């Protein structure tokens, strides 16, 4: 029989219909082995990331959250760093071995002076890479995510991403990829980069080719076990003296816009008066809301209306019903800070759970605490791996329930 079969050069002769049928069968798409599919996906991801190495994330908050002019920005940073003493508790700054810091990420006019305390303590002298961990404010993230950009721009110049380490972390299968739009819009990572550049310049000189690489990691909503899992993954990097870590976090977000206003009721019981609201505020943080004893931190997530949640704060006797709101905010933050200082991950989680404190970087803090705790079990030198808090500030001393405030804290840990 003769037929015109596409792909065989025009006319082709077949001895029987069965021969033609066998050709049709052999030409059907075959199912690829799952292992091959996974390999192709991995190769595509690697190629995309290597292509990403040529892409630069722009400094999207320059000119609004901080100065876009290198001259003015440098002047601001120098001024705030100069306001920090040259010695803390007898230690000269930077504190030798202080390779991990916690610092805020609000606009520099609010949090810049507080962040200077952490950055002046940060010891970068042996660093070859700097991990920057921050919470997600632009989309709901369940897990941790890595950047696909190759550089992060600052008004001073570009900081280069460590693609090798980023790809090693990606190969674990535990990390997602930050969507480009969210990466560009996210401020929790960007707000640390001008300060980091300034300190790298002070440490390594003006030649930015000598600067350590950076490893940006966005940390999303994690359960306790997940925080400990990611802490274990990062523990070897924490142990390496060539790595430094920056943890991006503000502390208490108090006010209606954050759906968090714990105050005393006439019956003497402490409640969050905004807990009944059915949506999380579209503001600075994905707030933790106490509703009938449950915490929900999903931004924009639909929630069942509930009566005001009772907050189970342990040292309640130290706060009186007539305590000024700003002092009560400090008490809430002290509970979280004291828990961080213990070095025990579970105690920090409990403090956040019981108080509902809206510490937006609670998950990045939890991940690093879990990693440091893992190092301690492996024989970390006594006294190391514990955070020392050196500064605490609030954006506003709240005296009325209509006001709002965000708290900032700076800390360092020696490893």
DRENBA-437477 format. One record per residue (C-alpha): x, y, z. Coordinates in steps of 0.02 Angstrom, whole numbers, padded with zeros to 5 digits, always signed. Each point is the difference from the previous one (the first is absolute). Last residue first. Layout:
XYZ
...
This chain:
+01505+01593+03393
-00036+00168+00079
-00178+00062-00010
-00060+00177-00033
-00155+00101+00038
-00097+00151-00059
-00183+00035+00039
-00138+00100-00083
-00181+00023+00055
-00142+00059-00112
-00135+00116+00068
-00180+00049-00028
-00119+00128+00074
-00189-00015+00014
+00015-00097+00163
+00082+00153+00079
+00166+00022+00090
+00118-00078-00126
+00182+00052+00010
+00037-00002-00186
+00129-00082-00113
+00061-00107+00143
+00181-00035+00048
+00108-00140+00070
+00190-00014-00007
+00138-00119+00052
-00082-00170+00007
+00123-00143+00026
-00048-00157-00094
+00069-00169+00054
+00105-00107-00118
+00151+00003+00113
-00006-00009+00189
+00080-00172+00011
+00091-00048-00160
-00109-00090-00126
+00007-00187+00031
-00117-00083-00124
-00151+00038+00108
+00046+00184-00006
+00009-00009-00190
-00179-00066-00007
-00055+00143+00114
+00084+00122-00119
-00099-00072-00145
-00164+00004+00097
+00034+00181+00049
+00035+00038-00183
-00167-00074-00055
-00096+00081+00142
+00070+00173-00037
-00048-00020-00184
-00173-00059+00059
-00028+00140+00127
+00047+00133-00127
-00169+00087+00007
-00003+00004+00191
-00187+00027+00025
-00010-00056+00180
-00138-00130+00020
+00046-00006+00184
-00012-00188+00028
+00056-00055-00173
+00144+00124-00012
+00066-00046+00173
-00026-00185-00036
+00099+00009-00163
+00142+00089+00089
+00002-00131+00137
+00001-00141-00129
+00153+00073-00087
+00107+00005+00156
+00142+00127-00014
-00058+00080+00162
+00026+00173-00077
-00140-00030-00126
-00123-00031+00143
+00055+00161+00087
-00029+00094-00162
-00175-00070-00024
-00055+00038+00179
+00087+00169-00007
-00099+00041-00157
-00166-00025+00089
+00062+00102+00149
+00056+00138-00120
-00175+00004-00073
-00068+00016+00178
+00111+00150+00025
-00067+00079-00159
-00178-00033+00056
+00022+00092+00164
-00029-00117+00149
-00170+00034+00081
-00052-00184-00007
+00160-00052+00089
+00140-00101-00080
+00122-00099+00108
-00137-00122+00050
-00018-00060-00179
+00167-00087+00004
-00069-00148-00102
-00097+00080-00142
-00149-00106-00050
-00089+00117-00119
-00189-00016-00002
-00066+00010-00177
-00138+00124-00041
-00151-00098-00062
+00017-00086-00167
-00039+00036-00181
+00059-00144-00110
+00155+00045-00098
+00032+00036-00183
+00185+00017-00035
+00062+00171-00051
+00171-00032+00072
+00004-00168+00086
+00060+00009+00180
-00134-00094+00095
+00024-00041+00183
-00132-00098+00095
-00049+00026+00182
-00176+00056-00035
+00062+00121-00131
+00175+00067+00028
+00059+00090-00155
+00178-00004-00062
+00019+00140-00125
+00067-00016-00176
+00100+00159+00016
+00018+00180-00056
-00178+00022-00056
-00147-00085-00083
-00079-00046+00165
-00052-00182+00021
-00182-00032-00037
-00148-00053+00107
+00019+00124+00141
-00046-00084+00166
+00178+00007+00066
+00006+00190-00005
-00029+00029+00186
+00143-00116+00045
-00044-00049+00177
+00070+00017+00176
-00126-00040+00136
-00029+00127+00140
-00189-00003-00017
+00005+00178-00065
+00101-00059-00150
+00188+00011-00006
+00088+00031-00165
+00070-00101-00146
-00009+00103-00159
+00050-00107-00148
-00094+00013-00163
+00154+00076-00082
-00091+00156-00062
-00091+00004+00167
+00161+00024+00096
+00155-00083+00069
+00133-00080-00110
+00119-00078+00127
+00173-00046-00065
+00084+00038-00166
+00101-00136-00080
+00139-00034-00125
+00128-00129+00053
+00174+00033-00069
+00121-00147-00001
+00188-00008-00027
+00095-00143-00081
+00188-00031-00009
+00003-00067+00178
-00102-00152-00059
-00113-00057+00142
-00147+00102-00060
+00020-00078-00172
-00001-00175+00074
-00156+00048+00102
-00098+00062-00151
-00084-00165-00041
-00028-00037+00185
-00083+00169+00022
-00108-00038-00152
-00062-00157+00088
-00020+00089+00168
-00108+00134-00080
-00098-00136-00089
-00032-00095+00161
-00065+00159+00083
-00118+00038-00144
+00056+00125-00130
-00078+00152-00084
+00129+00072-00117
+00187+00028+00002
+00075+00092-00149
+00183-00042-00024
+00132+00116-00075
+00175-00076-00013
+00129+00139-00020
+00178-00002-00066
+00144+00072+00102
+00078+00164-00059
+00171-00001-00082
-00071+00049-00170
-00077+00148+00091
+00168+00089+00005
-00034+00143+00122
+00076-00080+00154
-00027-00173+00075
-00069+00037+00174
-00068+00177-00014
-00064-00038-00175
-00080-00160+00063
-00084+00101+00139
-00069+00127-00123
-00057-00136-00121
-00090-00092+00142
-00089+00159+00051
-00053+00029-00181
-00055-00183-00011
-00106-00015+00156
-00156+00086-00066
+00000-00111-00154
-00034-00162+00094
-00158+00050+00096
-00056+00118-00139
-00083-00121-00121
-00063+00084-00161
+00141-00063-00112
-00003-00177+00068
-00190-00004-00005
+00001+00048-00184
+00137-00126-00040
-00088-00145+00086
+00112-00068+00139
+00049-00179-00041
-00043-00142+00117
+00116-00090+00118
-00002-00175+00074
+00056-00098-00153
+00176-00014+00071
+00063+00053-00172
-00062+00177+00033
+00121+00019+00145
+00144-00053-00111
-00062+00118-00136
+00001+00148+00119
+00173-00050+00062
+00070+00002-00177
-00098+00155-00053
+00075+00108+00137
-00094+00161-00039
+00103+00154-00042
-00028+00167+00086
-00016+00141-00126
+00050+00181+00024
-00017+00145+00122
-00185+00038-00032
-00029-00187+00029
-00030-00132-00133
-00022-00185+00038
+00089-00118-00119
-00026-00170-00079
-00188-00007+00017
-00093-00165+00019
-00025+00027+00187
-00031-00141+00122
-00158-00048+00094
-00045-00073+00169
-00161-00087+00052
-00182+00051-00016
+00008+00169-00083
-00147+00119-00005
+00048+00146-00111
+00076+00174+00016
+00052+00009+00183
+00114-00152+00005
+00117-00013+00148
+00189+00026-00009
+00161-00099+00000
+00161+00077-00069
+00147-00121-00011
+00169+00085-00019
+00144-00080-00093
+00190+00003+00010
+00006+00068+00176
+00158+00005+00104
-00005+00185+00047
-00188+00013-00003
-00029+00020+00188
-00170+00080+00029
-00003+00113+00154
-00012+00161-00102
-00137-00081-00102
-00105-00046+00151
+00010+00172+00078
-00029+00087-00167
-00167-00089-00017
-00072+00109+00139
+00048+00164-00085
-00070-00060-00168
-00167-00060+00069
-00117+00148-00024
+00085+00118-00123
+00076-00155-00079
-00168-00071-00052
-00032-00163+00090
+00115-00152-00008
+00059-00034+00177
+00160-00091+00054
+00045-00172+00069
+00185-00042-00016
+00110-00151-00027
+00189-00004-00027
+00048+00078+00167
+00170-00088+00009
+00094+00153+00063
-00125+00138+00044
+00016+00137-00132
+00020+00098+00106
+00110-00008+00155
-00064-00105+00142
-00008+00076+00176
-00188-00016+00014
-00018+00083-00170
+00142+00104-00072
+00008+00125-00143
-00164+00076+00057
-00140+00010-00130
-00038+00178-00060
+00138-00014-00129
-00094-00143-00084
-00153+00111-00016
+00097+00145-00077
+00100-00112-00118
-00160-00081-00062
-00085+00167-00032
+00152+00075-00087
+00018-00154-00110
-00182+00017-00051
+00023+00185-00041
+00152-00032-00108
-00066-00158-00082
-00160+00093-00047
-00150-00117+00006
-00034+00042+00182
-00104-00125+00098
-00178-00066+00004
-00052+00111-00145
+00147+00042-00113
+00068-00176+00004
-00140-00125+00029
+00015-00089-00167
+00188-00027+00006
+00000-00099-00163
+00025-00188-00006
+00136-00034-00127
-00003-00136-00131
+00155-00088-00068
-00003-00134+00134
-00180-00027-00050
+00060-00090-00155
+00091-00118+00118
-00160-00013+00100
-00101-00041-00155
+00127-00129-00056
-00004-00082+00172
-00190-00001+00003
-00009-00073-00175
+00126-00134+00047
-00102-00044+00155
-00159-00012-00102
+00088-00110-00129
+00068-00113+00138
-00172-00014+00080
-00077-00048-00167
+00138-00128-00029
-00032-00079+00171
-00186-00006-00038
+00035-00105-00154
-00066+00082-00159
-00167-00059-00068
+00015-00038-00186
-00077+00113-00130
-00080-00105-00139
+00115-00030-00149
+00026-00184+00038
-00186-00033-00001
-00028+00096-00161
+00143-00096-00080
-00074-00164+00058
-00165+00047-00080
+00084+00037-00165
+00084-00169+00005
-00166-00081+00046
-00082+00084-00149
+00117-00098-00110
+00155+00009-00108
+00027+00184+00032
+00065+00122-00132
+00042+00179+00046
-00047+00157-00095
+00063+00167+00067
+00165+00006+00095
-00045-00106+00149
-00052+00142+00116
-00178+00007-00059
-00067-00165-00069
-00069+00001-00178
-00064-00175-00029
+00035-00148-00111
-00056-00180+00030
